[in-house]
Each structure stands twice: as structure tokens, then as C-alpha cells.
Amino acid sequence: MSEPASSACPVGASVVLSEQQSYLKTADAMPMLRPGDLVSAGEEGEVISLLPKDQRGVRFRRGSFVVPLSALQEIGSD
């Protein structure tokens, strides 16, 4: 039996964006689409929420955004 997806990048984990996104959805109560260049590949952030469909709410330097789990790498998970 495999581990649940929620164990990857839990709330509070430090993550890095591994690939640039074409657009970003804000992680606000009233979400908006923003240009993808607000967060560059390699930028570090902190997971603030677990979302459906293998997505995470991540706080970066320029705001909080919904990011697919496949575009994130956890830092210091050794």
C-alpha cells in the first residue's frame, strides 16, 4: 500500500519551485490568475495549505499561490 499524497510536502514544509508556471492562481479566499513570472523556478516558499488534486498552497516572497505538487521539491527532507 502506498503512502497518502498528503504526506508529501506537509503544511509548514520548505519547498522550492522546480519548474516555472505559465500562470499562477492566488491562494486567497477570492482567487485570481496572475502571471507566472511573479515566482521564478528555484524560488523557495513554505507550504501553507493542502489542497485537492495534489496541489499545495505555498507562500512565496511575492504572495501565496496554488501550485501543483509535481512542480514542487521539498527542501531538507533527509
C-alpha distances in whole Angstrom, upper triangle without the diagonal:
4,7,9,12,15,14,15,19,20,23,26,24,27,26,28,28,28,29,32,32,34,35,33,33,34,32,34,35,37,35,37,37,38,39,36,39,38,35,35,33,32,33,31,30,28,26,27,25,21,22,20,19,18,22,23,27,28,31,33,37,38,36,33,31,28,26,23,20,21,24,23,23,22,25,25,21,22
4,6,9,12,11,12,16,16,20,22,21,23,22,24,25,24,26,29,28,31,31,30,29,30,28,31,32,34,32,34,33,35,35,33,35,35,32,32,29,28,29,28,27,25,22,24,22,18,19,18,17,15,18,20,23,25,28,30,33,35,33,30,28,25,23,20,17,17,21,20,19,19,22,22,18,19
4,6,8,7,9,12,13,16,19,17,20,19,22,22,22,24,27,27,30,30,28,27,28,26,29,30,32,30,32,32,33,33,31,33,32,29,30,27,26,27,25,24,22,19,21,19,15,17,16,15,13,16,17,20,22,25,27,31,32,30,27,25,22,20,18,15,16,19,18,17,16,19,19,16,17
4,5,6,8,11,11,14,17,16,19,18,21,21,22,23,26,25,28,27,25,24,25,23,25,26,28,27,29,29,30,31,29,31,30,28,28,26,26,26,24,22,20,17,18,16,12,13,12,12,10,13,14,18,19,23,25,29,30,28,24,22,19,18,16,13,15,18,17,17,16,19,20,17,19
4,5,6,9,9,12,16,14,17,15,18,18,18,20,22,21,24,24,22,21,22,20,23,24,26,24,26,25,26,27,25,27,27,24,25,23,22,23,21,19,17,14,16,13,10,11,10,9,7,10,11,14,16,20,22,26,27,24,21,19,16,14,12,9,11,14,13,14,13,17,18,15,18
4,5,7,6,9,12,12,15,14,17,18,19,21,23,22,25,24,21,20,20,18,21,21,24,22,25,25,26,27,25,27,26,23,25,23,22,22,20,17,15,12,13,10,7,9,10,10,8,10,10,12,14,18,20,24,25,22,19,18,15,14,13,10,13,15,13,14,13,16,17,15,18
4,6,6,9,12,11,14,14,17,18,19,21,24,23,26,26,23,23,23,20,23,24,27,25,27,27,28,29,27,28,27,24,25,23,22,22,19,17,15,12,14,12,10,12,13,14,11,12,12,15,15,18,21,24,26,24,21,20,17,16,15,11,14,16,14,13,11,14,15,12,14
4,6,9,11,9,11,11,13,14,15,17,20,20,23,23,21,21,21,19,22,24,26,24,26,25,26,26,23,25,24,21,22,19,18,18,16,15,13,11,13,12,10,12,13,13,9,10,10,13,13,17,18,22,24,22,19,17,15,13,12,8,10,12,10,9,8,11,13,10,13
4,7,8,6,8,7,11,12,13,16,18,18,22,21,19,19,19,16,20,22,24,22,23,23,23,24,21,23,21,18,19,17,16,16,13,11,9,7,10,10,9,11,13,14,10,10,8,10,10,13,15,18,20,18,16,15,13,12,11,8,11,11,8,8,6,9,11,9,13
4,6,6,9,10,13,15,17,19,21,21,24,23,20,20,19,16,19,21,23,22,24,24,24,26,23,25,23,20,22,20,19,18,15,13,10,7,9,8,7,11,13,15,12,11,9,10,11,13,16,19,21,19,16,16,14,13,13,11,14,15,12,12,9,12,13,11,14
4,6,9,10,14,16,18,20,22,21,24,23,19,18,17,14,16,18,21,20,22,23,23,25,23,24,22,19,21,21,19,18,14,11,8,5,5,6,7,11,14,16,13,12,9,9,9,11,14,17,19,16,13,14,13,13,14,13,16,16,13,14,11,13,14,13,17
4,7,9,13,15,18,21,22,22,25,24,20,20,18,15,18,20,23,21,23,24,24,25,23,24,21,19,20,20,18,16,12,10,6,5,6,8,10,14,17,19,16,14,11,11,9,10,13,15,18,16,13,15,15,15,16,14,18,17,14,13,11,11,12,12,16
4,6,10,13,15,18,20,20,24,23,20,20,19,17,19,22,24,22,24,24,24,24,22,23,21,18,19,17,15,14,10,8,6,5,8,10,11,14,17,18,15,14,11,11,9,11,12,15,18,16,14,15,15,14,15,12,15,15,11,10,7,8,9,9,12
4,7,10,13,16,17,18,22,21,19,19,18,17,20,23,25,23,24,23,22,23,20,20,18,15,16,15,12,11,7,6,5,7,10,12,14,16,19,20,17,15,12,12,9,10,10,13,16,15,14,14,15,14,15,13,15,13,10,9,6,5,8,9,12
4,7,9,12,14,15,19,18,16,17,17,16,19,22,24,21,22,21,20,20,17,18,16,13,13,11,9,8,6,5,6,7,11,13,13,15,18,18,15,13,10,11,8,10,10,12,15,14,13,13,13,11,12,10,12,10,6,5,4,5,9,10,13
4,6,9,11,13,16,17,15,17,17,17,20,24,25,22,22,20,19,18,15,15,14,10,10,8,6,5,4,6,9,10,14,15,16,17,20,19,16,14,12,13,10,11,9,12,14,14,13,13,13,11,12,11,11,9,6,5,6,7,11,12,15
4,6,7,9,13,13,12,14,15,16,19,23,23,20,20,18,16,15,12,12,12,8,7,5,5,6,7,8,10,11,14,16,16,17,19,18,15,13,12,12,10,11,10,12,13,14,13,11,12,9,10,10,9,6,5,7,9,10,14,15,18
4,7,9,13,15,14,17,18,19,22,26,26,23,22,20,18,17,13,14,14,11,9,5,6,8,10,11,14,14,18,18,18,19,20,18,15,14,14,15,13,15,13,16,17,17,16,15,14,11,11,10,8,5,5,6,10,11,15,15,18
4,6,10,12,12,15,17,18,22,25,25,21,20,18,16,14,10,11,13,10,8,5,8,10,12,13,16,16,19,20,19,19,20,18,16,14,15,16,14,16,14,16,17,17,17,14,14,10,10,11,9,6,8,10,13,15,18,19,22
4,7,9,10,13,15,17,20,24,23,19,18,15,13,11,7,8,10,7,6,5,8,10,13,14,17,17,20,20,20,20,21,19,17,15,15,16,14,16,13,15,15,15,15,13,13,10,11,13,12,8,10,13,16,17,21,22,25
4,5,7,10,13,15,18,21,20,16,15,12,10,9,5,8,9,8,8,8,12,12,14,15,17,17,19,19,19,18,19,17,16,13,14,14,13,15,14,16,14,14,14,11,11,9,10,12,11,8,11,14,17,19,23,23,26
4,7,10,13,16,19,22,20,16,14,10,9,7,5,8,10,10,10,11,15,15,18,18,20,20,21,21,21,20,20,19,18,16,17,17,16,18,16,18,16,16,16,13,13,11,12,15,14,12,15,18,21,23,27,27,30
4,7,10,13,15,18,16,13,10,7,6,5,4,8,9,10,11,13,16,15,17,17,19,18,19,19,19,18,19,17,17,14,15,14,14,16,15,16,14,13,13,10,10,10,12,15,15,13,15,19,21,23,27,27,31
4,6,9,12,15,14,10,8,6,5,6,5,9,8,8,11,13,15,14,15,14,16,15,16,16,16,15,16,16,15,12,12,11,11,12,12,14,11,10,9,6,7,7,10,13,14,12,14,17,19,21,25,25,29
4,6,9,11,10,6,6,5,6,9,9,12,11,11,14,16,18,16,17,15,16,15,14,14,15,13,14,14,15,11,11,10,11,12,13,15,13,10,9,6,5,8,11,14,16,14,15,19,20,23,26,26,30
4,6,9,8,5,5,6,7,10,11,13,11,12,15,17,19,16,16,14,14,13,12,12,14,13,15,16,16,12,11,9,9,10,11,13,11,8,6,4,6,9,13,15,18,16,16,19,20,22,26,26,30
4,7,8,6,8,10,11,14,14,16,14,14,17,18,20,17,16,13,13,11,9,9,11,10,13,15,14,11,9,6,8,9,11,14,12,8,5,5,5,9,12,14,17,16,16,19,19,21,24,24,28
4,5,5,8,11,12,16,16,18,16,16,20,22,23,20,19,16,15,14,11,11,13,13,15,17,18,14,13,9,11,11,13,15,13,10,8,8,9,13,16,18,21,20,19,22,23,24,27,27,31
4,6,10,13,15,18,20,22,19,20,24,25,26,24,23,19,18,16,14,13,15,13,15,18,19,16,15,12,14,14,17,19,17,13,11,11,12,16,18,20,23,22,22,25,25,27,30,30,34
4,7,10,13,16,18,21,18,20,23,25,27,24,24,21,20,19,16,15,17,15,17,19,20,17,16,14,16,16,18,20,17,14,12,12,12,16,19,21,24,23,23,27,27,29,32,32,36
4,7,9,13,15,17,15,16,20,22,24,21,21,19,19,17,15,14,16,14,15,17,18,14,14,12,14,14,16,18,15,12,10,9,9,13,15,18,21,19,20,24,25,27,30,30,34
4,6,10,12,15,13,15,18,20,23,21,21,19,20,19,18,17,18,16,18,18,19,16,16,14,15,15,16,17,14,12,11,10,10,13,16,19,21,19,21,24,25,27,31,31,35
4,7,9,12,11,13,16,18,21,19,20,19,20,19,18,18,19,17,18,18,19,15,16,14,15,15,15,17,14,12,12,9,10,12,14,18,19,17,19,23,24,26,30,30,34
4,6,9,8,10,13,16,18,17,18,17,19,19,19,19,20,19,20,20,20,17,16,15,14,14,14,14,11,10,11,9,11,12,15,19,19,17,18,22,24,25,29,30,33
4,6,6,9,11,13,17,15,18,17,20,20,21,21,22,21,22,22,21,18,18,17,16,16,14,15,12,12,13,11,13,13,16,19,19,16,18,21,23,25,29,30,33
4,5,6,8,10,13,12,15,15,18,18,19,20,21,19,21,20,19,16,16,15,14,14,13,14,11,12,13,10,12,11,13,16,16,13,15,18,20,22,25,26,30
4,5,6,9,12,11,14,15,18,19,21,22,23,22,24,23,22,19,18,17,15,15,12,12,10,12,14,12,14,14,16,18,18,15,16,19,21,22,25,27,30
4,7,10,12,10,13,13,16,17,18,20,21,21,23,23,22,18,17,15,13,12,9,9,7,8,11,10,13,13,16,18,19,15,16,18,20,21,24,26,29
4,7,9,7,9,10,13,15,16,18,19,19,22,21,19,16,15,13,11,10,7,8,7,9,10,9,12,11,14,15,16,12,12,15,16,17,21,22,25
4,6,6,9,11,15,16,19,20,21,22,24,23,21,18,17,16,13,13,10,11,10,12,13,13,14,12,15,16,15,12,12,14,16,16,20,22,24
4,6,9,11,15,16,19,20,21,21,23,22,19,17,16,16,14,14,11,13,13,15,15,14,15,12,13,14,13,9,10,11,14,14,18,19,22
4,6,10,13,15,18,20,21,22,24,23,20,18,16,17,14,14,11,12,14,15,16,15,16,14,15,15,14,10,9,10,12,11,15,17,19
4,7,10,13,16,18,19,20,23,23,20,17,15,15,11,11,8,8,10,12,13,13,14,13,15,15,15,12,10,11,12,11,15,17,20
4,7,10,13,16,17,19,22,22,19,16,14,13,9,9,7,8,11,12,12,12,14,13,15,14,15,12,10,9,10,9,12,14,17
4,7,9,12,14,16,19,20,17,14,11,10,6,5,5,7,10,10,9,10,12,11,13,13,15,12,10,10,10,10,13,14,18
4,6,9,12,14,18,19,16,13,10,8,5,5,7,10,12,11,9,11,12,11,14,13,15,14,11,11,10,10,12,13,17
4,6,8,11,14,15,13,10,7,6,4,6,9,12,14,12,9,10,10,10,12,11,14,13,10,11,10,11,14,14,17
4,7,10,14,16,14,11,8,5,5,7,10,13,14,12,8,10,10,11,13,13,17,16,13,15,13,15,17,17,21
4,6,10,13,11,9,6,5,7,9,13,16,17,14,10,10,9,11,12,12,16,15,14,15,14,17,19,18,22
4,7,10,8,7,5,6,9,12,15,19,20,17,13,12,9,10,11,10,14,14,13,15,14,17,19,18,21
4,7,7,5,5,7,10,14,17,20,20,17,13,11,8,9,9,10,13,14,14,16,16,20,22,20,24
4,6,6,8,10,14,17,20,23,23,20,16,14,11,11,10,10,13,15,15,18,18,22,24,22,26
4,6,9,12,15,19,21,24,24,21,18,15,11,11,8,9,11,13,14,17,18,22,24,22,25
4,7,10,13,17,18,22,22,20,17,14,10,9,6,5,8,10,11,13,14,18,20,18,22
4,7,9,13,15,19,19,16,13,10,7,6,4,5,8,9,10,13,14,17,20,19,22
4,6,10,12,16,16,14,10,8,6,5,6,6,10,10,9,12,12,15,18,17,21
4,7,10,13,13,10,7,6,5,6,9,10,13,12,11,14,14,16,19,19,22
4,6,10,11,8,5,5,6,7,10,10,13,11,10,12,12,13,17,17,21
4,7,8,6,4,6,9,10,13,14,17,14,12,14,14,14,17,18,22
4,6,5,6,8,11,11,14,15,17,14,12,14,14,14,17,19,22
4,6,8,11,14,14,18,19,20,17,15,17,17,16,19,21,25
4,7,9,13,14,18,19,21,17,17,19,19,19,22,24,28
4,7,10,12,16,18,20,17,16,18,19,19,22,24,27
4,7,9,13,15,17,15,14,17,17,18,21,22,26
4,6,10,12,14,12,12,15,16,18,21,22,26
4,7,9,12,11,11,14,16,18,21,21,25
4,6,8,7,8,11,13,16,19,19,23
4,5,6,7,11,13,16,19,18,22
4,5,5,8,10,13,16,15,18
4,6,8,11,14,17,16,19
4,7,10,13,17,16,19
4,7,9,13,13,16
4,6,10,9,12
4,7,6,10
4,6,8
4,5
4
